[in-house]
Amino acid sequence: MASPALLHQVGERALDWLDAHREYFRLREDEQTTPVDLVDRLKPIGELAVNMRVLFREGVAGSRQRARGGALLDFAWRELLDGGNVLARLQDDELFSPIPLEIYAPFHEEGYRHPGLEASIAASQRTRTWAALEMQPARRLAVLGAEARIGLEPSGDFDEALGRTWLGRLPEPWTVQLHIGYDITHTVFHITNWGEGRDRMPPRLAEYLTLYLPAWLEDWADLRHWDLLGELLVVDTCLPRPVLDASVWERYAAAQDGSGAMPVQGGMPEGDADDVFDQVHHPTLVAAFASAMATSRAMDA
């Protein structure tokens, strides 16, 4: 099993980088013209909120980490989202987009509220169109989970949606390619609400993942694809008996830049600070997520 000190250090360094680069999460002036650009800039804010929620929930943050995480979450809500008004405007412009709901859910879980946004989401959710929107099965799980997290009656059957995912069908493990890997990880995240309800994992899926996940971890570590590897390391922590493989974690930790950033694949990119941020913010958020979950499981062992 990986050293708890190493597991914790990965997350601490990632949080240092996220905090130091908080201003880069802002919507840029030249991106305020199209809804697509707005959504692309909002998704990292939602991911940041999920990570801070996990850090607080797992109880692995020291007083310094918790204070910085709380300040980051408050910054995201008040300054980046204007107290939720940015999401409310997007919801008004895109009545049937689930994006505002998905981004709002982790903030709602941490006590932030925007009654107008909630009313608008609820009104859209009552339409037949909301449930009829076509989307990938794993994405449907995300919407159903977000509805439940803000207190809405889910607009569909979770188990039925799960059965339509790649993982739900237990296909041949050797067919896993990059996009399928991400489908697997996000299916697990939505089943467990980002690792909170690990007991919600159906036994047949847990058995399948327990059998094949070690090989996938080795494959993506060999390919030095740190972003997907980090997500797969989170999947390990959602299993009944996580491995927390020391060799894989040591390779993952060694890939982390001295600044705390985690590259997507290979080494750190070079270029304009904005462009570098756009390339590494997701794998760095994943590193914080994986660290919090793995540290918590190591402490329970």
Buried (B, 14 or more C-beta within 10 A) or exposed (E): BBBBEBBBBBBBBBBBBBBEBBEBBEBEEEEEEEEEBBBEBBBBBBBBBBBBBBBBBBEBBEEEBBEBBBEBBEBBBEEBBEEBEBBBBBBEEBEEBBBBBBBBBBBBBBEBEBEBBBEBBBEBBEEEEBBEBEEEBBBBBBBBBBBBBBEBEBBBEBEEBBEEBBBBEEEEEEEBEEEEBBBBBBBBBBBBBBBBEBEEBBEEBBBBBBEBBBEBBBBBBEEBBBBBBBBBBBBBBBBEEBBBBEEBBBBBBEBBBEBBBBBBBEEBBEEEEEEBBBBBBBBBBBBBBBBBBBBBBBEEE
